[in-house]
Amino acid sequence: MTADRFVVEKLAGQSRYVLLDRGEDGASSIEIGEESFVDVGGDRVLYHTLVSPDYGGQGLASVLVRAVVEDTIASGMSVVPVCPYVVAWVPKHPEYDEHIVQPLPEHIDAVRAAAD
């Protein structure tokens, strides 16, 4: 797996990030994963992580979440883990602790509204 093969792009208008496989030669671009989010004030609530089963076991969900967390922090926002994958990922990466906010009722309400 080469670092240039898999890239993460933000699709702000769709409130999600996508994980792309650009192929061995970098000539193609196939969407293989996503992280859905909703912004609530200065918090970005991460509520859905998905990587195609065809790409399972390669650590790509972690690649996706790390890129999303780093982009969120760079944007001056806090990260609110709601997705079970992100909830499990956060304690394994204490370097981001100061940017993590525990979910509040307004975060959950925003997720419900976004999912409808």
All heavy atoms as an XYZ file, in Angstrom:
880
protein
N       0.863     -1.185      0.000
C       0.000      0.000      0.000
C       0.898      1.234      0.000
O       1.736      1.405      0.869
C      -0.885     -0.025      1.249
C      -1.708      1.220      1.436
S      -2.947      1.102      2.757
C      -1.947      1.105      4.214
N       0.716      2.099     -0.982
C       1.492      3.329     -1.040
C       0.665      4.477     -0.495
O      -0.555      4.505     -0.630
C       1.916      3.652     -2.486
O       0.746      3.879     -3.262
C       2.727      2.526     -3.087
N       1.320      5.439      0.122
C       0.628      6.578      0.719
C      -0.100      7.400     -0.340
O      -1.144      7.980     -0.070
C       1.624      7.443      1.474
N       0.452      7.457     -1.548
C      -0.169      8.255     -2.600
C      -1.389      7.576     -3.221
O      -2.197      8.218     -3.868
C       0.846      8.546     -3.706
C       1.973      9.441     -3.214
O       1.761     10.183     -2.245
O       3.054      9.372     -3.811
N      -1.514      6.292     -3.006
C      -2.630      5.560     -3.608
C      -3.964      5.927     -2.958
O      -4.972      6.036     -3.632
C      -2.392      4.061     -3.494
C      -3.544      3.263     -4.060
C      -3.273      1.796     -4.067
N      -4.481      1.088     -4.486
C      -4.567     -0.208     -4.630
N      -3.510     -0.967     -4.391
N      -5.695     -0.760     -5.013
N      -3.970      6.088     -1.644
C      -5.197      6.375     -0.908
C      -5.182      7.815     -0.417
O      -4.249      8.228      0.260
C      -5.356      5.405      0.261
C      -5.422      3.975     -0.184
C      -4.309      3.149     -0.100
C      -6.594      3.447     -0.702
C      -4.367      1.829     -0.521
C      -6.657      2.129     -1.132
C      -5.545      1.324     -1.038
N      -6.203      8.566     -0.781
C      -6.291      9.970     -0.388
C      -7.673     10.252      0.197
O      -8.648      9.569     -0.117
C      -6.015     10.924     -1.574
C      -4.596     10.772     -2.085
C      -7.006     10.704     -2.688
N      -7.720     11.271      1.045
C      -8.976     11.687      1.664
C      -9.295     13.092      1.168
O      -8.429     13.970      1.175
C      -8.867     11.674      3.199
C     -10.141     12.191      3.847
C      -8.544     10.264      3.690
N     -10.530     13.274      0.724
C     -10.985     14.583      0.257
C     -12.246     14.977      1.007
O     -13.102     14.127      1.283
C     -11.284     14.556     -1.242
C     -10.057     14.384     -2.101
C     -10.366     14.415     -3.589
O     -11.534     14.639     -3.976
O      -9.434     14.180     -4.371
N     -12.362     16.252      1.300
C     -13.547     16.776      1.972
C     -14.560     17.231      0.926
O     -14.223     17.971      0.004
C     -13.167     17.959      2.863
C     -14.330     18.536      3.632
C     -13.859     19.682      4.512
C     -15.004     20.301      5.272
N     -14.532     21.447      6.078
N     -15.778     16.791      1.090
C     -16.900     17.236      0.264
C     -17.829     18.017      1.182
O     -18.842     17.491      1.665
C     -17.622     16.041     -0.375
C     -16.759     15.118     -1.241
C     -17.585     13.941     -1.753
C     -16.135     15.876     -2.394
N     -17.465     19.270      1.432
C     -18.177     20.083      2.422
C     -19.659     20.214      2.115
O     -20.500     20.162      3.025
C     -17.534     21.465      2.523
N     -20.016     20.360      0.861
C     -21.417     20.508      0.484
C     -22.252     19.281      0.777
O     -23.473     19.350      0.881
N     -21.588     18.137      0.943
C     -22.276     16.888      1.265
C     -22.055     16.474      2.719
O     -22.484     15.404      3.137
C     -21.783     15.771      0.340
C     -22.085     16.006     -1.113
C     -21.516     14.900     -1.995
O     -21.198     13.801     -1.550
N     -21.375     15.209     -3.276
N     -21.347     17.304      3.473
C     -21.036     17.027      4.884
C     -20.390     15.648      5.067
O     -20.777     14.867      5.930
C     -22.287     17.152      5.758
O     -22.752     18.472      5.749
N     -19.391     15.396      4.245
C     -18.668     14.141      4.376
C     -17.282     14.262      3.766
O     -16.998     15.152      2.969
C     -19.428     12.979      3.748
C     -19.563     13.046      2.251
C     -20.516     11.974      1.714
N     -20.457     11.947      0.261
C     -20.018     10.919     -0.451
N     -19.639      9.818      0.137
N     -19.994     10.981     -1.769
N     -16.437     13.362      4.208
C     -15.122     13.179      3.619
C     -15.171     11.845      2.881
O     -15.885     10.931      3.298
C     -14.046     13.082      4.701
C     -13.785     14.360      5.455
C     -14.628     14.776      6.475
C     -12.672     15.140      5.164
C     -14.369     15.936      7.192
C     -12.408     16.305      5.877
C     -13.257     16.696      6.893
O     -13.001     17.848      7.600
N     -14.411     11.726      1.825
C     -14.349     10.463      1.100
C     -12.905      9.965      1.053
O     -11.962     10.747      0.989
C     -14.924     10.567     -0.331
C     -16.415     10.817     -0.281
C     -14.228     11.634     -1.148
N     -12.798      8.650      1.116
C     -11.523      7.968      0.959
C     -11.489      7.431     -0.456
O     -12.399      6.714     -0.874
C     -11.408      6.826      1.976
C     -10.163      5.953      1.890
C      -8.898      6.758      2.177
C     -10.297      4.783      2.871
N     -10.469      7.817     -1.197
C     -10.358      7.429     -2.606
C      -9.172      6.505     -2.820
O      -8.109      6.683     -2.224
C     -10.175      8.676     -3.481
C     -11.269      9.730     -3.384
C     -10.850     10.987     -4.138
C     -12.589      9.191     -3.905
N      -9.387      5.524     -3.672
C      -8.310      4.661     -4.140
C      -7.958      5.143     -5.535
O      -8.770      5.056     -6.461
C      -8.777      3.204     -4.175
C      -7.706      2.252     -4.709
O      -6.618      2.716     -5.132
O      -7.964      1.037     -4.698
N      -6.757      5.667     -5.682
C      -6.320      6.194     -6.980
C      -5.630      5.147     -7.819
O      -5.110      5.444     -8.895
C      -5.439      7.408     -6.771
C      -6.196      8.537     -6.082
C      -5.523      9.841     -6.124
N      -4.098      9.753     -5.864
C      -3.302     10.787     -5.794
N      -3.776     11.997     -5.948
N      -2.031     10.644     -5.560
N      -5.605      3.905     -7.348
C      -4.994      2.828     -8.124
C      -3.487      2.816     -8.009
O      -2.870      3.769     -7.535
N      -2.921      1.727     -8.427
C      -1.454      1.568     -8.378
C      -0.736      2.639     -9.193
O       0.321      3.113     -8.809
C      -1.059      0.180     -8.878
C      -1.492     -0.945     -7.975
C      -0.755     -0.972     -6.649
O       0.399     -0.481     -6.575
O      -1.334     -1.484     -5.683
N      -1.330      3.020    -10.318
C      -0.679      3.995    -11.197
C      -1.162      5.425    -10.968
O      -0.684      6.354    -11.623
C      -0.880      3.609    -12.659
C      -2.350      3.549    -13.050
O      -3.223      3.832    -12.200
O      -2.629      3.195    -14.205
N      -2.114      5.607    -10.056
C      -2.628      6.945     -9.773
C      -3.553      7.497    -10.834
O      -3.946      8.664    -10.777
N      -3.919      6.681    -11.805
C      -4.717      7.165    -12.929
C      -6.218      7.101    -12.685
O      -6.981      7.792    -13.350
C      -4.381      6.368    -14.187
N      -6.649      6.276    -11.748
C      -8.088      6.161    -11.491
C      -8.431      6.787    -10.145
O      -7.550      7.203     -9.399
C      -8.504      4.686    -11.507
O      -7.824      3.983    -10.490
N      -9.707      6.859     -9.842
C     -10.141      7.396     -8.558
C     -11.488      6.778     -8.211
O     -12.508      7.139     -8.776
C     -10.250      8.922     -8.626
O     -10.517      9.440     -7.348
N     -11.462      5.831     -7.275
C     -12.665      5.116     -6.865
C     -12.935      5.438     -5.398
O     -12.049      5.316     -4.552
C     -12.482      3.596     -7.029
C     -12.154      3.242     -8.468
C     -13.710      2.841     -6.544
C     -11.660      1.825     -8.644
N     -14.169      5.831     -5.105
C     -14.553      6.094     -3.720
C     -14.712      4.768     -2.996
O     -15.515      3.931     -3.379
C     -15.856      6.884     -3.688
C     -16.263      7.307     -2.304
C     -17.525      8.154     -2.299
O     -17.654      9.062     -3.156
O     -18.382      7.885     -1.447
N     -13.938      4.596     -1.927
C     -13.976      3.329     -1.190
C     -14.383      3.506      0.268
O     -14.504      2.519      1.001
C     -12.625      2.610     -1.275
C     -11.517      3.440     -0.647
C     -12.311      2.236     -2.711
C     -10.244      2.657     -0.364
N     -14.576      4.732      0.697
C     -14.959      4.961      2.081
C     -15.448      6.372      2.298
O     -15.294      7.228      1.426
N     -16.064      6.565      3.482
C     -16.544      7.908      3.803
C     -16.647      8.109      5.302
O     -16.747      7.143      6.060
C     -17.912      8.160      3.176
C     -19.047      7.390      3.813
C     -20.408      7.759      3.236
O     -20.489      8.571      2.310
O     -21.396      7.203      3.735
N     -16.593      9.361      5.704
C     -16.863      9.798      7.072
C     -17.890     10.909      6.975
O     -17.625     11.945      6.376
C     -15.588     10.315      7.744
C     -15.802     10.790      9.161
C     -16.105      9.644     10.106
O     -15.351      8.653     10.096
O     -17.093      9.737     10.854
N     -19.056     10.662      7.542
C     -20.113     11.682      7.538
C     -20.018     12.515      8.808
O     -19.679     11.998      9.877
C     -21.490     11.022      7.459
O     -21.607     10.278      6.272
N     -20.339     13.794      8.678
C     -20.253     14.692      9.822
C     -21.360     15.729      9.778
O     -21.987     15.951      8.746
C     -18.892     15.384      9.875
C     -18.659     16.386      8.768
C     -19.016     17.721      8.915
C     -18.082     15.993      7.574
C     -18.798     18.638      7.891
C     -17.856     16.901      6.546
C     -18.219     18.235      6.710
N     -21.560     16.366     10.915
C     -22.434     17.527     11.012
C     -21.725     18.515     11.931
O     -21.121     18.123     12.934
C     -23.854     17.150     11.519
C     -23.818     16.555     12.908
C     -24.784     18.340     11.469
N     -21.739     19.778     11.551
C     -21.117     20.810     12.371
C     -22.155     21.437     13.285
O     -23.256     21.788     12.847
C     -20.481     21.892     11.488
C     -19.254     21.384     10.741
O     -18.668     20.364     11.166
O     -18.873     22.010      9.737
N     -21.792     21.568     14.547
C     -22.645     22.187     15.556
C     -21.788     23.243     16.242
O     -20.920     22.921     17.052
C     -23.168     21.155     16.581
C     -24.027     21.829     17.629
C     -23.919     20.033     15.882
N     -21.999     24.499     15.876
C     -21.149     25.555     16.419
C     -19.707     25.294     16.023
O     -19.399     25.094     14.854
N     -18.822     25.251     17.007
C     -17.409     24.989     16.756
C     -17.029     23.531     16.877
O     -15.849     23.201     16.999
N     -18.021     22.654     16.837
C     -17.766     21.223     16.967
C     -18.128     20.492     15.674
O     -19.148     20.798     15.055
C     -18.619     20.613     18.090
C     -18.346     21.228     19.448
O     -17.199     21.655     19.690
O     -19.282     21.273     20.272
N     -17.312     19.548     15.305
C     -17.622     18.681     14.164
C     -17.947     17.294     14.728
O     -17.104     16.633     15.327
C     -16.455     18.609     13.183
C     -16.740     17.653     12.022
C     -15.912     17.963     10.787
N     -16.328     19.257     10.262
C     -15.519     20.074      9.579
N     -14.277     19.731      9.319
N     -15.980     21.231      9.137
N     -19.178     16.868     14.517
C     -19.660     15.592     15.032
C     -19.456     14.528     13.954
O     -20.035     14.617     12.876
C     -21.152     15.690     15.420
C     -21.615     14.380     16.053
C     -21.414     16.873     16.348
N     -18.620     13.532     14.265
C     -18.338     12.446     13.329
C     -19.274     11.296     13.680
O     -19.166     10.699     14.746
C     -16.880     12.013     13.442
C     -15.840     13.141     13.316
C     -14.433     12.572     13.405
C     -16.037     13.935     12.047
N     -20.194     11.000     12.763
C     -21.235     10.041     13.123
C     -21.342      8.805     12.233
O     -22.136      7.910     12.530
C     -22.598     10.731     13.224
C     -23.197     11.223     11.927
C     -24.020     10.403     11.164
C     -22.961     12.516     11.474
C     -24.588     10.854      9.978
C     -23.523     12.981     10.298
C     -24.335     12.142      9.557
O     -24.896     12.593      8.384
N     -20.557      8.705     11.180
C     -20.652      7.514     10.336
C     -19.344      7.304      9.586
O     -18.910      8.168      8.831
C     -21.798      7.665      9.331
C     -21.928      6.521      8.384
N     -22.388      5.283      8.770
C     -21.639      6.422      7.067
C     -22.382      4.485      7.709
N     -21.932      5.137      6.677
N     -18.732      6.150      9.820
C     -17.496      5.774      9.135
C     -17.753      4.496      8.360
O     -18.333      3.554      8.902
C     -16.357      5.516     10.151
O     -16.235      6.646     11.024
C     -15.037      5.270      9.452
N     -17.312      4.481      7.121
C     -17.520      3.307      6.287
C     -16.333      3.144      5.342
O     -15.878      4.117      4.738
C     -18.797      3.459      5.453
C     -19.082      2.364      4.436
C     -19.491      1.082      5.146
C     -20.165      2.803      3.468
N     -15.831      1.908      5.254
C     -14.835      1.547      4.247
C     -15.345      0.272      3.588
O     -15.810     -0.650      4.270
C     -13.436      1.333      4.862
C     -12.462      0.784      3.824
C     -12.898      2.631      5.448
N     -15.269      0.225      2.281
C     -15.727     -0.935      1.522
C     -15.111     -2.216      2.081
O     -13.901     -2.266      2.335
C     -15.335     -0.782      0.053
O     -15.565     -1.984     -0.641
N     -15.925     -3.264      2.239
C     -15.384     -4.544      2.706
C     -14.256     -5.074      1.824
O     -13.394     -5.811      2.305
C     -16.592     -5.487      2.662
C     -17.796     -4.604      2.682
C     -17.380     -3.318      2.031
N     -14.247     -4.701      0.564
C     -13.170     -5.134     -0.339
C     -11.806     -4.604      0.094
O     -10.771     -5.109     -0.352
C     -13.444     -4.671     -1.769
C     -14.670     -5.332     -2.375
O     -15.092     -6.394     -1.873
O     -15.218     -4.774     -3.346
N     -11.799     -3.562      0.942
C     -10.552     -2.935      1.389
C     -10.311     -3.162      2.881
O      -9.462     -2.514      3.481
C     -10.580     -1.439      1.085
C     -10.462     -1.137     -0.385
C     -11.576     -1.192     -1.225
C      -9.233     -0.824     -0.944
C     -11.469     -0.927     -2.585
C      -9.117     -0.548     -2.304
C     -10.233     -0.612     -3.109
O     -10.119     -0.344     -4.445
N     -11.070     -4.057      3.478
C     -10.962     -4.314      4.906
C      -9.606     -4.862      5.319
O      -8.887     -5.467      4.524
N      -9.267     -4.643      6.566
C      -8.045     -5.200      7.131
C      -6.763     -4.513      6.735
O      -5.679     -5.017      7.024
N      -6.860     -3.351      6.096
C      -5.655     -2.637      5.655
C      -5.378     -1.381      6.481
O      -4.468     -0.629      6.178
C      -5.802     -2.232      4.185
C      -5.935     -3.408      3.238
C      -6.020     -2.957      1.798
O      -5.182     -2.190      1.324
N      -7.045     -3.419      1.090
N      -6.210     -1.126      7.493
C      -6.024      0.070      8.316
C      -6.533      1.337      7.657
O      -6.201      2.436      8.085
N      -7.339      1.206      6.622
C      -7.786      2.384      5.876
C      -8.827      3.202      6.628
O      -8.898      4.427      6.443
C      -8.301      1.976      4.501
C      -7.209      1.448      3.574
C      -7.813      0.873      2.304
C      -6.195      2.533      3.249
N      -9.616      2.570      7.495
C     -10.560      3.346      8.305
C      -9.790      4.293      9.220
O     -10.169      5.452      9.396
C     -11.479      2.433      9.110
N      -8.698      3.829      9.760
C      -7.861      4.678     10.610
C      -7.224      5.810      9.803
O      -7.142      6.948     10.273
C      -6.774      3.848     11.293
O      -6.026      4.653     12.183
N      -6.792      5.518      8.597
C      -6.246      6.554      7.710
C      -7.303      7.632      7.478
O      -7.018      8.835      7.562
C      -5.786      5.941      6.368
C      -5.485      7.020      5.338
C      -4.579      5.043      6.577
N      -8.523      7.200      7.199
C      -9.626      8.126      6.958
C      -9.909      8.964      8.191
O      -9.968     10.205      8.112
C     -10.873      7.334      6.547
C     -12.191      8.089      6.416
C     -12.101      9.196      5.377
C     -13.320      7.110      6.082
N     -10.078      8.335      9.337
C     -10.424      9.077     10.556
C      -9.310     10.032     10.940
O      -9.568     11.181     11.312
C     -10.788      8.111     11.698
C     -10.928      8.854     13.018
C     -12.080      7.375     11.363
N      -8.067      9.611     10.848
C      -6.947     10.509     11.191
C      -6.973     11.763     10.295
O      -6.816     12.882     10.785
C      -5.603      9.801     11.041
C      -4.417     10.715     11.396
C      -3.085     10.008     11.219
N      -2.979      8.800     12.010
C      -2.650      8.762     13.301
N      -2.413      9.878     13.943
N      -2.555      7.607     13.925
N      -7.188     11.581      9.013
C      -7.231     12.729      8.103
C      -8.382     13.667      8.460
O      -8.223     14.892      8.443
C      -7.360     12.254      6.657
N      -9.530     13.094      8.801
C     -10.695     13.917      9.171
C     -10.422     14.665     10.470
O     -10.697     15.868     10.571
C     -11.961     13.050      9.283
C     -13.120     13.832      9.857
C     -12.323     12.461      7.920
N      -9.886     13.974     11.454
C      -9.581     14.611     12.740
C      -8.571     15.737     12.540
O      -8.747     16.849     13.061
C      -9.084     13.562     13.761
C      -8.454     14.220     14.978
C     -10.234     12.650     14.181
N      -7.530     15.498     11.783
C      -6.506     16.530     11.562
C      -7.066     17.721     10.791
O      -6.736     18.871     11.096
C      -5.290     15.928     10.875
C      -4.528     15.014     11.820
C      -3.295     14.377     11.222
O      -3.042     14.530     10.002
O      -2.580     13.699     11.986
N      -7.924     17.484      9.808
C      -8.536     18.582      9.072
C      -9.479     19.378      9.965
O      -9.518     20.612      9.894
C      -9.287     18.060      7.843
C      -9.836     19.186      7.001
O      -9.029     19.953      6.416
O     -11.080     19.335      6.941
N     -10.206     18.683     10.810
C     -11.126     19.349     11.738
C     -10.356     20.257     12.690
O     -10.722     21.416     12.894
C     -11.941     18.296     12.519
O     -12.711     17.539     11.575
C     -12.854     18.935     13.536
N      -9.286     19.743     13.261
C      -8.457     20.527     14.178
C      -7.846     21.714     13.450
O      -7.841     22.842     13.971
C      -7.373     19.633     14.812
C      -8.027     18.603     15.734
C      -6.344     20.474     15.555
C      -7.105     17.478     16.167
N      -7.341     21.504     12.235
C      -6.748     22.587     11.450
C      -7.771     23.677     11.139
O      -7.403     24.845     10.971
C      -6.155     22.041     10.149
N      -9.047     23.291     11.111
C     -10.120     24.263     10.864
C     -10.520     25.007     12.129
O     -11.435     25.832     12.099
C     -11.353     23.546     10.303
O     -11.046     22.942      9.073
N      -9.884     24.684     13.246
C     -10.181     25.354     14.507
C     -11.393     24.786     15.235
O     -11.935     25.430     16.136
N     -11.803     23.595     14.846
C     -12.984     22.978     15.446
C     -12.582     21.830     16.366
O     -11.491     21.273     16.242
C     -13.916     22.459     14.350
C     -14.382     23.548     13.399
S     -15.500     22.907     12.146
C     -17.002     22.827     13.110
N     -13.489     21.472     17.259
C     -13.318     20.303     18.115
C     -13.965     19.099     17.450
O     -14.848     19.239     16.605
C     -13.991     20.545     19.473
O     -13.375     21.621     20.142
N     -13.547     17.916     17.862
C     -14.053     16.661     17.325
C     -14.996     16.030     18.340
O     -14.639     15.888     19.514
C     -12.892     15.688     17.022
C     -13.408     14.333     16.588
C     -11.951     16.280     15.989
N     -16.181     15.653     17.879
C     -17.147     14.960     18.724
C     -17.337     13.556     18.153
O     -17.948     13.396     17.098
C     -18.498     15.704     18.780
C     -19.462     14.973     19.711
C     -18.311     17.154     19.202
N     -16.806     12.536     18.836
C     -16.946     11.173     18.331
C     -18.314     10.587     18.699
O     -18.658     10.493     19.868
C     -15.818     10.420     19.045
C     -15.575     11.186     20.304
C     -15.944     12.609     20.014
N     -19.081     10.217     17.682
C     -20.368      9.554     17.879
C     -20.353      8.185     17.197
O     -20.858      7.211     17.734
C     -21.538     10.430     17.369
C     -22.848      9.675     17.408
C     -21.639     11.718     18.181
N     -19.767      8.101     16.031
C     -19.640      6.830     15.314
C     -18.878      5.839     16.202
O     -17.840      6.198     16.778
C     -18.875      7.061     14.015
S     -18.315      5.549     13.222
N     -19.365      4.604     16.323
C     -18.664      3.623     17.161
C     -17.195      3.424     16.781
O     -16.353      3.241     17.673
C     -19.465      2.331     16.942
C     -20.838      2.804     16.590
C     -20.624      4.073     15.783
N     -16.878      3.487     15.502
C     -15.479      3.328     15.109
C     -14.639      4.483     15.659
O     -13.562      4.269     16.217
C     -15.313      3.242     13.582
C     -13.860      3.034     13.214
C     -13.317      1.758     13.183
C     -13.020      4.116     12.958
C     -11.975      1.564     12.888
C     -11.679      3.932     12.669
C     -11.164      2.654     12.640
O      -9.821      2.464     12.370
N     -15.127      5.703     15.514
C     -14.389      6.870     15.995
C     -14.300      6.846     17.524
O     -13.251      7.162     18.101
C     -15.017      8.184     15.491
C     -14.242      9.390     15.995
C     -15.073      8.196     13.960
N     -15.378      6.453     18.189
C     -15.372      6.346     19.652
C     -14.262      5.388     20.099
O     -13.549      5.661     21.065
C     -16.755      5.881     20.177
C     -16.695      5.493     21.639
C     -17.799      6.970     19.964
N     -14.086      4.281     19.397
C     -13.035      3.320     19.732
C     -11.652      3.803     19.314
O     -10.643      3.465     19.961
C     -13.338      1.972     19.071
N     -11.575      4.602     18.261
C     -10.299      5.083     17.722
C      -9.666      6.141     18.632
O      -8.450      6.150     18.830
C     -10.541      5.649     16.322
C      -9.342      6.078     15.559
C      -8.588      5.327     14.718
C      -8.763      7.399     15.527
N      -7.577      6.092     14.167
C      -7.665      7.366     14.654
C      -9.082      8.610     16.155
C      -6.878      8.481     14.397
C      -8.290      9.728     15.907
C      -7.200      9.656     15.032
N     -10.486      7.030     19.165
C      -9.985      8.184     19.926
C      -9.071      7.793     21.098
O      -7.980      8.365     21.231
C     -11.168      9.079     20.375
C     -10.746     10.068     21.446
C     -11.751      9.814     19.175
N      -9.438      6.844     21.968
C      -8.545      6.521     23.088
C      -7.188      5.958     22.666
O      -6.226      6.019     23.426
C      -9.327      5.469     23.889
C     -10.731      5.592     23.450
C     -10.700      6.111     22.046
N      -7.115      5.432     21.464
C      -5.853      4.889     20.954
C      -4.924      5.979     20.428
O      -3.777      5.705     20.068
C      -6.130      3.868     19.842
C      -6.917      2.668     20.314
C      -7.280      1.786     19.151
C      -8.223      0.679     19.592
N      -8.730     -0.096     18.457
N      -5.435      7.210     20.381
C      -4.671      8.333     19.825
C      -4.743      9.530     20.771
O      -5.351     10.564     20.451
C      -5.217      8.672     18.433
C      -5.101      7.526     17.491
N      -3.944      7.227     16.814
C      -5.972      6.541     17.158
C      -4.116      6.138     16.097
N      -5.339      5.695     16.296
N      -4.085      9.405     21.930
C      -4.160     10.460     22.942
C      -3.572     11.803     22.502
O      -3.829     12.824     23.130
C      -3.392      9.877     24.134
C      -2.499      8.835     23.528
C      -3.237      8.295     22.341
N      -2.827     11.798     21.406
C      -2.271     13.063     20.910
C      -3.371     14.053     20.504
O      -3.105     15.248     20.349
C      -1.312     12.811     19.739
C      -1.930     12.223     18.492
C      -1.974     10.707     18.425
O      -1.994     10.047     19.485
O      -1.988     10.167     17.308
N      -4.598     13.578     20.346
C      -5.707     14.450     19.964
C      -6.645     14.777     21.125
O      -7.649     15.462     20.932
C      -6.519     13.799     18.829
C      -5.705     13.516     17.601
C      -5.434     12.215     17.201
C      -5.184     14.561     16.822
C      -4.683     11.954     16.061
C      -4.427     14.303     15.694
C      -4.176     12.999     15.324
O      -3.434     12.747     14.208
N      -6.318     14.304     22.324
C      -7.224     14.439     23.478
C      -7.747     15.851     23.705
O      -8.922     16.031     24.012
C      -6.558     13.946     24.770
C      -6.539     12.437     24.885
O      -7.144     11.760     24.029
O      -5.896     11.935     25.835
N      -6.894     16.838     23.568
C      -7.319     18.209     23.871
C      -8.338     18.754     22.863
O      -8.954     19.787     23.112
C      -6.117     19.146     23.968
C      -5.409     19.383     22.636
C      -4.154     20.208     22.781
O      -3.090     19.612     23.059
O      -4.241     21.446     22.624
N      -8.544     18.051     21.775
C      -9.478     18.490     20.738
C     -10.774     17.673     20.711
O     -11.623     17.904     19.852
C      -8.803     18.400     19.365
C      -7.539     19.195     19.280
N      -7.527     20.564     19.178
C      -6.244     18.794     19.334
C      -6.271     20.980     19.148
N      -5.476     19.934     19.240
N     -10.894     16.743     21.647
C     -12.060     15.854     21.690
C     -13.084     16.410     22.674
O     -12.748     16.792     23.791
C     -11.654     14.426     22.106
C     -10.561     13.867     21.175
C     -12.871     13.512     22.169
C     -10.934     13.794     19.714
N     -14.342     16.427     22.239
C     -15.464     16.860     23.076
C     -16.447     15.704     23.140
O     -16.778     15.109     22.107
C     -16.151     18.114     22.467
C     -17.409     18.471     23.220
C     -15.181     19.282     22.418
N     -16.899     15.399     24.336
C     -17.880     14.325     24.485
C     -19.239     14.789     23.965
O     -19.596     15.960     24.092
C     -17.980     13.881     25.946
C     -16.708     13.209     26.434
C     -16.276     12.057     25.534
O     -17.057     11.160     25.243
N     -15.032     12.087     25.085
N     -19.996     13.881     23.376
C     -21.293     14.251     22.787
C     -22.273     14.799     23.820
O     -22.369     14.273     24.928
C     -21.820     12.931     22.213
C     -20.645     12.029     22.132
C     -19.684     12.464     23.177
N     -22.947     15.850     23.422
C     -24.003     16.470     24.225
C     -25.331     16.246     23.510
O     -25.350     15.888     22.324
C     -23.731     17.964     24.376
C     -22.430     18.351     25.090
C     -22.192     19.844     24.977
C     -22.466     17.888     26.539
N     -26.441     16.467     24.195
C     -27.747     16.272     23.544
C     -27.890     17.033     22.229
O     -28.465     16.508     21.270
C     -28.740     16.747     24.593
C     -28.047     16.472     25.895
C     -26.592     16.766     25.623
N     -27.346     18.242     22.148
C     -27.477     19.005     20.900
C     -26.695     18.364     19.749
O     -27.083     18.480     18.589
C     -27.080     20.476     21.080
C     -25.695     20.701     21.624
C     -25.647     20.920     23.134
O     -26.493     20.366     23.864
O     -24.747     21.643     23.583
N     -25.603     17.674     20.079
C     -24.855     16.962     19.050
C     -25.677     15.785     18.505
O     -25.753     15.582     17.289
C     -23.525     16.429     19.597
C     -22.587     17.501     20.030
N     -21.960     17.481     21.250
C     -22.161     18.635     19.420
C     -21.177     18.540     21.372
N     -21.285     19.255     20.257
N     -26.269     15.041     19.410
C     -27.084     13.884     19.015
C     -28.306     14.337     18.218
O     -28.672     13.724     17.207
C     -27.503     13.061     20.246
C     -26.267     12.603     21.037
C     -28.368     11.877     19.840
C     -25.229     11.847     20.248
N     -28.925     15.432     18.639
C     -30.072     15.975     17.897
C     -29.669     16.365     16.482
O     -30.413     16.117     15.526
C     -30.665     17.185     18.626
C     -31.370     16.811     19.922
O     -31.679     15.615     20.130
O     -31.595     17.727     20.747
N     -28.490     16.962     16.329
C     -28.013     17.365     15.003
C     -27.732     16.148     14.123
O     -28.026     16.172     12.924
C     -26.755     18.223     15.127
N     -27.228     15.077     14.705
C     -26.995     13.843     13.956
C     -28.321     13.264     13.487
O     -28.460     12.884     12.320
C     -26.205     12.810     14.797
C     -26.207     11.446     14.135
C     -24.778     13.293     15.029
N     -29.283     13.227     14.365
C     -30.602     12.700     13.986
C     -31.197     13.515     12.841
O     -31.760     12.952     11.896
C     -31.534     12.707     15.185
C     -31.226     11.622     16.180
C     -32.269     11.547     17.287
N     -31.893     10.555     18.247
C     -31.752     10.785     19.552
N     -31.991     11.980     20.055
N     -31.402      9.806     20.359
N     -31.079     14.816     12.919
C     -31.623     15.686     11.862
C     -30.888     15.462     10.543
O     -31.501     15.442      9.479
C     -31.534     17.140     12.305
N     -29.573     15.287     10.622
C     -28.780     15.077      9.398
C     -29.058     13.726      8.769
O     -29.026     13.580      7.548
C     -27.288     15.198      9.719
N     -29.361     12.744      9.589
C     -29.590     11.390      9.090
C     -30.977     11.235      8.467
O     -31.215     10.297      7.720
C     -29.411     10.369     10.201
N     -31.875     12.140      8.757
C     -33.250     12.057      8.194
C     -33.303     12.446      6.739
O     -32.552     13.099      6.175
C     -34.203     12.949      8.983
C     -34.521     12.338     10.342
O     -34.300     11.127     10.526
O     -34.996     13.080     11.223
